[in-house]
Amino acid sequence: MNTELVAKAFKELGHPSRLSIFRALVKAGPNGLPVGELKQTLDIPNSTLSHHVSALVTAGLIHQHRQGTTLYCIPIYETLEGLIEFLMKDCCMAPSKEEV
């Protein structure tokens, strides 16, 4: 994952409502949640929820899928895994003697 995509994802997750939405979707699993259930669970007005969901879609963190009349929000676990990998990539690496 490149730095630009990582920064965009973390920027969008930096908002409390968007972070709550994303966490609820990750917790729900690979089938995601209907928008109505997200609205009810998180007590977010429709227009506000739509705005936040749109930001998460643009950042590549979730996608939406319509099943009949129900719109589902689904987490993109590959993006989440990429963010974690990006953060952990250089974790706990002792500097070489040349770097000290």
N, C-alpha and C positions, 0 to 999 in steps of 0.2 A: 504494500500500500504506500502510495507516495505521500509526502508531507502535506501537500495541498488538500488531498481528500481527508486525511486524518484531522487536519485543522478545521475543516468545514464540519466534519462529524462532531468533533468536540465542541465547536461553537454552538451547534444546534442543541447538543445535550447539556449545554451550560445553562439553559433556561429550566427552572424548576418544573414547569408544567410538561415540557417536552421530555425531560428526564423521567418524570412519573409515567407518562404515556409509554415510553420505550421500555421501562422496567416492567410495567404491567403486561406488555406484549411478550417480552422475553419470558416472563413467568408463566404466561398462558401456554406457551409452547409453539410448535411449528404451524399450527392451524390459526394462530392469532386470535383476535377477538372482533366481534361486530362493533361497528362504530357506536351504535346505541348503547352497548354494554360498557364501552370505554367512557362514554359521556356520563352514564349513571354511576359507575364505580368511582370515577374521579371527580364527579360533580363539576364538569366544565361545560359552559354554554356551547351550543352547536357551532356558532360562528368562530368562537375562540378555538374550539377543538379542531375545526377544519383548518384554521391557520397553522396551528402547531403540527398537525398531521402532514400538511403540505410541506412544511420545512423539513420534517423527518424524511419524507419521500425524496425531496430534492437532495438531501445529504446522503442518500443511499442506505439509510438505516432501516427503512420499512418499505413495503409495497402494499398496494391495495388490490383486492380481488372481489368482484361482485358475484354473488351466488343468489340468483333470483333477484329479490328486492333488497337483499341484505348486503351491505358493503363491509368487508372484512379488512382489518389492518393486520399485516403479517410482518413479524420481525425478519430482517435479513441477517441470519446468524453468521454468514460469511464475512459481512462487514464488521460485526462485533468481534469475531475471531481475529480479523485483520487489525483492529484497533488494539486488542490485547497483545497480539504478536508485536506490533509496532512499539508498544510501551516496554515489552519485556525483552526485546531484541538484544540490547546491550546490558541487560541487568546482571549485576554481580560479576562483571568482568574485571578481573584484576588488571591494572595497567602493566604493560610489559616494561622491562628494564629501560628500553629506549624512550618510553613515554614519561618516565619519572624524572 
